[in-house]
Amino acid sequence: MSSPPPGSRGVRGWLASAREEFQQRDFFKTIVAYCGTGMGLLTGTTTLFEQFGLPEGLRKAVLGVEVFVVAALLLHRWAEGKPRRRSRMALWLGVVAGVAACGFLAYRVFIYVPPPPSLVVLPLGTAGGSAQAQQFADGIADGVTYRLGKVHGLAVVGSLSADAYRGVRTLPEKVAAELGVRFVLGVGAESVEGMAVVNVDLFDSRTRRSTWSDRYTKPFTSRMDLEREVAEEVAEALDARLLKGDRTRLRASPTRSDSAYRLYTRGRDLLYSQRDTRRRNEEAISLFQQALRLDPRFGLAYAGLARGYQVRSHDPGAGAWSDSALAAARRAVALPPREERAYASLGVVLRERGWLHEALGVLRRAADLSPSGGDGSGRSNVGQVYLELGYPDSAVVWGKRSSAVEPRSSTARLRVGVAYQALGDYGGAQWWYRHALAADSTALDARYRLAVLAWMRGDPAAGEPLMGEVRRLEPGSCLLFQWQVLNGRAAAPPSAAPGGAPACDGVLTALALRPRGDEGGARAVLAAVENAQRDSIVQGHEGARPRLVLAQVYALRGDLPSATLWFAEAVEHGYRDALEASRLPGLAPLRGTAAFERHLAEMRSTVSALRTGLARTDRPAG
């Protein structure tokens, strides 16, 4: 009897035929040979594309073609294979192996993204080393950190976090675990016959051994050359993906004068000091000015000068310093090579003046210039700008990026907490405030934020131990005065600054003066605060804060219509912290009015939508 035509056998017959074909083909060698060849092609292609910095989209297109060609050749080889009997088990093992191999290839090409090598550069002391040698090693560590931050495909912890381990004998595996990195690069130096002998060692926390080390003997005047050399060799040791232009950025020097560079780094260390800020800030400004006398085109020295001037502008009645800071920062970004720290400096000045949209563009440019690290300030201030513009969800994302660059920075963690508080996620805010305190036990702002959050949630007793520690660390702190006023206690305001500006929060100062019978003093303080905030708005401040302060000023004067209008302006300009608004003493006269409650409901609705969107992608760790 003749067999039925192929089309009449149906699916079951086709499967039986396919099974027979599989059993008769020598498919195992084909899978091993072609899939091995395919992996070799994919690896080689990826290496070439990374070496020449070609676009990612083109790389994936080429890899996709390679996967398709390998699959086609695999099928062709199966079709032409030599007949050979195989068992049913061998048949299914071959099918599973083929599907798994092709699936793995597709995953590696289109889905898998390997984590970048993570690194911290530690300045280490050397037994018998001079103070000059130690400063040299500290400078090398900071410079290498900054240069490696410009390389794509790395994750570099910032210098401020690395400095927490300076002078402390700590096992490298412990440092790696605390900072969440894989590699620790130790940099030590000693002085030998007037020369700097620098030892560098790259430790891998996974294998618990050194993967690369070297020893350099250089004059103390060759620090920038040594920074470049070490950074390049570390990048090569880590197999970092150097895109087009990365090597040029690695080698770029901010100044031709090593003496000017040393003055700059000394000034920068003073600028970020946590104690005796005023005296150290003045000394830092002087060092930056000396550096500029040696090299008038030293952009980073202008950036440091801008930061120093901006710190001075925070003093009551010293707003003119802000104009000097802006001029110095604009000069910094105009000079080559354009550096992340220069753009971050300009962005901070713009943000504090309230020019938020311009600040956002400048700060994002700063983050782009150091995609793998930098000092974290660019990312942190991007988050601050987003928060002030009314996008606390974006502030959380950028704040966490900053915290990843500077994991030991209490400021970065504190700002994430402020963003979570604005989102109404008080558990997340508390978590970040506590971790800011864990990063720096003397961080007064973190203690105050934790205490005030407890006060806002109706539990002021929980804040008392925190503020007791503030009282011990800094008895005359404005934070301590503000805490007393919030809790309705008699408190003598600190002396007013020159020009009549209050030394601490102006609204709370006025509230403290009224119970003491000084109504005239309270009116004078409110007038000074009003003038300052109106000047800020006239000068272009785009944020909510000056408008919120004016709402409190008018509310305390009893002018509720004006207070309501200013509060509406604050909400329109990005104010989102409904809990704070419902508890601020300066807004107490507005509570219960229909317009105020309507604005609070609008704020809660907005942050609820933002919080829902953030919850899909990002939550606080722990």
Disulfide bonds with the S-S distance in Angstrom:
Cys478-Cys504 1.79
